[in-house]
Amino acid sequence: MFERLYDTSETTKVNFVGFASENARYDFGLVYTNQFFGKPLVICMQTGRSSLLCAEDAKNIDVLKKKFAINEDEEARELSTFLQGQLPHTHHGLPQY
């Protein structure tokens, strides 16, 4: 037996972005939704790993290393810079899509 917590449907915006650094290639799906307090769902297409992130979250390279299984600080810094340019800022309320 289970208790249904929510069941919602919505039309979402999905943006597919990718970039290559000297050491790695990244392909992400960014799912923008009205759920999750304005944070997009960031999905790594290579690994299937995903996380809810905003631009402020992307500044934390330790979080990125853990969420996306990155070993090197420099690689995480490159990903951080890239994602900060792609993700909305949420510290002043919810972003508008």
Backbone as JSON, one array per atom type, in Angstrom:
{
  "sequence": "MFERLYDTSETTKVNFVGFASENARYDFGLVYTNQFFGKPLVICMQTGRSSLLCAEDAKNIDVLKKKFAINEDEEARELSTFLQGQLPHTHHGLPQY",
  "N": [[0.83, -1.17, 0.0], [0.45, 2.28, -0.67], [0.84, 5.84, -0.38], [-0.15, 8.38, -2.43], [1.77, 11.14, -3.2], [2.05, 13.29, -4.97], [0.92, 14.12, -8.27], [1.47, 15.43, -11.07], [1.21, 17.14, -14.19], [2.87, 18.94, -16.74], [3.73, 21.26, -19.29], [6.99, 21.48, -20.32], [10.1, 23.26, -20.73], [12.88, 22.2, -22.48], [16.32, 22.24, -22.77], [19.03, 21.37, -24.71], [22.41, 21.15, -24.25], [25.92, 21.36, -24.89], [29.46, 20.96, -24.41], [33.0, 21.0, -24.97], [35.99, 20.45, -23.26], [39.54, 20.6, -22.75], [39.98, 18.14, -21.65], [37.59, 16.69, -21.51], [34.26, 15.88, -22.7], [31.01, 17.21, -22.57], [27.56, 16.67, -22.42], [24.43, 17.86, -21.86], [21.06, 17.74, -20.69], [18.81, 20.2, -19.94], [16.17, 20.65, -17.95], [13.57, 22.7, -17.64], [11.2, 23.66, -15.33], [8.16, 24.26, -13.46], [8.24, 23.12, -11.06], [10.22, 22.17, -8.17], [11.21, 24.52, -6.93], [12.1, 26.4, -8.8], [14.52, 25.47, -9.77], [16.29, 24.05, -12.43], [16.27, 20.69, -13.73], [19.18, 19.08, -14.18], [20.65, 17.01, -16.44], [23.11, 14.7, -17.11], [23.99, 13.52, -20.15], [25.79, 11.52, -20.85], [26.32, 9.95, -18.57], [23.92, 9.66, -17.26], [23.5, 10.7, -14.8], [21.9, 13.0, -12.61], [20.78, 16.2, -11.35], [19.22, 18.71, -9.36], [19.79, 22.0, -10.02], [20.85, 25.42, -9.68], [22.26, 28.55, -10.84], [23.74, 29.51, -8.68], [24.22, 27.15, -7.21], [25.88, 25.85, -9.0], [28.29, 27.08, -8.68], [29.67, 25.78, -6.71], [32.21, 23.7, -6.71], [32.78, 21.3, -5.44], [30.29, 20.13, -5.04], [29.53, 19.72, -7.72], [31.52, 17.91, -8.51], [30.84, 15.68, -6.97], [28.12, 15.17, -7.72], [28.32, 14.69, -10.5], [30.31, 12.83, -10.82], [33.08, 13.65, -11.11], [36.56, 13.79, -11.15], [38.72, 15.6, -11.13], [39.66, 18.86, -10.0], [40.06, 21.04, -11.77], [38.61, 20.3, -14.03], [36.05, 20.26, -12.91], [35.83, 22.97, -12.3], [35.74, 24.08, -14.9], [33.31, 22.98, -15.78], [31.65, 24.2, -13.9], [31.86, 26.94, -14.6], [30.72, 26.86, -17.16], [28.06, 25.87, -16.61], [27.11, 27.91, -14.92], [26.66, 29.93, -16.73], [24.48, 28.94, -18.06], [22.38, 28.27, -16.36], [19.56, 29.43, -14.39], [19.47, 32.16, -12.03], [18.43, 31.96, -8.69], [18.22, 33.29, -6.31], [16.75, 35.61, -5.91], [13.97, 35.13, -5.81], [11.69, 33.12, -7.8], [12.7, 32.07, -11.07], [11.59, 33.34, -14.26], [10.12, 31.66, -16.96]],
  "CA": [[0.0, 0.0, 0.0], [1.21, 3.52, -0.74], [0.1, 7.1, -0.37], [0.3, 9.24, -3.52], [2.15, 12.45, -2.7], [1.65, 14.24, -6.0], [0.81, 13.6, -9.63], [1.23, 16.62, -11.87], [1.71, 17.19, -15.56], [3.05, 20.29, -17.22], [4.57, 21.42, -20.46], [8.27, 22.0, -19.86], [11.11, 23.66, -21.7], [14.1, 21.42, -22.36], [17.42, 22.78, -23.57], [20.16, 20.45, -24.79], [23.64, 21.91, -24.4], [27.13, 20.57, -24.77], [30.72, 21.65, -24.62], [34.19, 20.17, -24.83], [37.18, 21.07, -22.7], [40.72, 19.86, -23.19], [39.99, 16.79, -21.09], [36.31, 15.98, -21.47], [33.11, 16.39, -23.44], [29.8, 17.17, -21.75], [26.27, 16.86, -23.06], [23.44, 17.95, -20.8], [19.69, 18.16, -20.89], [18.36, 21.09, -18.87], [14.71, 20.59, -17.93], [13.02, 23.84, -16.9], [9.88, 23.3, -14.86], [7.65, 25.07, -12.37], [8.49, 22.34, -9.85], [11.57, 22.2, -7.62], [11.6, 25.85, -6.48], [12.74, 27.14, -9.88], [15.79, 24.89, -10.19], [16.17, 23.08, -13.51], [16.84, 19.36, -13.58], [20.35, 19.0, -15.06], [20.89, 15.59, -16.69], [24.29, 14.4, -17.91], [23.56, 12.53, -21.13], [26.75, 10.41, -20.91], [26.28, 9.07, -17.39], [22.58, 9.54, -16.72], [23.42, 11.36, -13.5], [21.1, 14.23, -12.67], [20.7, 16.97, -10.12], [18.54, 20.0, -9.42], [20.82, 23.02, -9.83], [20.71, 26.78, -10.18], [23.58, 29.13, -11.07], [24.45, 29.59, -7.39], [24.68, 25.8, -6.88], [26.94, 25.48, -9.94], [29.54, 27.69, -8.22], [30.3, 24.87, -5.76], [32.82, 22.62, -7.5], [32.69, 20.03, -4.7], [28.97, 19.57, -5.35], [29.57, 19.23, -9.1], [32.35, 16.7, -8.54], [30.07, 14.57, -6.4], [26.9, 14.9, -8.5], [28.6, 14.23, -11.85], [31.44, 11.89, -10.77], [34.26, 14.28, -11.68], [37.69, 13.59, -10.24], [39.68, 16.7, -11.14], [39.15, 20.19, -9.67], [40.05, 21.91, -12.96], [37.48, 19.86, -14.85], [34.85, 20.74, -12.22], [35.78, 24.43, -12.48], [35.27, 24.33, -16.27], [31.88, 22.69, -15.79], [31.02, 25.24, -13.1], [31.78, 28.15, -15.42], [29.74, 26.6, -18.22], [26.7, 25.79, -16.07], [26.7, 29.22, -14.4], [26.17, 30.69, -17.86], [23.3, 28.3, -18.61], [21.33, 28.07, -15.37], [19.0, 30.67, -13.83], [19.75, 32.56, -10.64], [17.18, 31.82, -7.95], [18.29, 33.93, -4.99], [15.79, 36.71, -5.83], [12.66, 34.62, -6.21], [11.7, 32.11, -8.85], [12.93, 32.61, -12.41], [10.47, 33.32, -15.2], [10.47, 30.94, -18.18]],
  "C": [[0.88, 1.24, 0.0], [0.28, 4.71, -0.72], [0.68, 8.0, -1.47], [0.57, 10.64, -2.98], [1.82, 13.55, -3.7], [1.64, 13.54, -7.35], [0.46, 14.78, -10.52], [1.81, 16.44, -13.27], [1.85, 18.64, -15.95], [3.86, 20.24, -18.51], [5.86, 22.08, -20.0], [9.13, 22.45, -21.04], [12.34, 22.81, -21.43], [15.14, 22.01, -23.3], [18.54, 21.75, -23.54], [21.4, 21.27, -25.1], [24.84, 20.98, -24.26], [28.34, 21.44, -24.95], [31.85, 20.65, -24.44], [35.3, 21.01, -24.24], [38.37, 20.29, -23.24], [40.66, 18.39, -22.77], [38.69, 16.02, -21.19], [35.28, 16.64, -22.39], [31.89, 16.22, -22.53], [28.59, 17.44, -22.63], [25.21, 16.79, -21.97], [22.06, 18.24, -21.37], [19.3, 19.0, -19.69], [16.84, 21.18, -18.94], [14.19, 21.7, -17.02], [11.56, 23.55, -16.59], [9.43, 24.28, -13.78], [7.78, 24.34, -11.03], [9.87, 22.68, -9.3], [12.09, 23.61, -7.32], [12.38, 26.63, -7.53], [14.07, 26.59, -10.34], [15.56, 23.9, -11.32], [16.77, 21.73, -13.1], [17.94, 19.25, -14.63], [20.7, 17.53, -15.21], [22.12, 15.44, -17.58], [23.91, 13.26, -18.86], [24.53, 11.34, -21.22], [26.56, 9.43, -19.77], [24.88, 8.81, -16.87], [22.43, 10.16, -15.35], [22.65, 12.66, -13.64], [21.08, 14.91, -11.31], [19.88, 18.23, -10.38], [19.58, 21.06, -9.09], [20.36, 24.37, -10.33], [22.13, 27.32, -10.35], [24.39, 29.2, -9.78], [25.0, 28.21, -6.99], [25.88, 25.41, -7.74], [28.29, 26.1, -9.55], [30.33, 26.74, -7.32], [30.9, 23.67, -6.49], [32.79, 21.28, -6.77], [31.35, 19.35, -4.96], [28.98, 18.99, -6.76], [30.4, 17.96, -9.22], [31.57, 15.49, -8.04], [28.9, 14.18, -7.29], [27.2, 14.27, -9.85], [29.85, 13.36, -11.96], [32.67, 12.43, -11.49], [35.38, 14.17, -10.66], [38.59, 14.81, -10.09], [39.02, 18.04, -10.84], [39.04, 21.08, -10.91], [38.87, 21.56, -13.88], [36.16, 20.35, -14.24], [34.72, 22.25, -12.33], [35.28, 24.81, -13.87], [33.76, 24.08, -16.38], [31.11, 23.75, -15.02], [30.82, 26.52, -13.92], [30.72, 27.99, -16.51], [28.31, 26.62, -17.68], [26.22, 27.12, -15.51], [26.15, 30.1, -15.51], [24.88, 30.15, -18.45], [22.11, 28.29, -17.66], [20.82, 29.4, -14.81], [19.5, 30.91, -12.41], [18.43, 32.51, -9.89], [17.17, 32.54, -6.62], [17.33, 35.11, -4.84], [14.41, 36.26, -6.3], [12.81, 33.63, -7.35], [11.91, 32.74, -10.21], [11.68, 32.5, -13.27], [10.91, 32.6, -16.47], [9.54, 31.34, -19.28]]
}
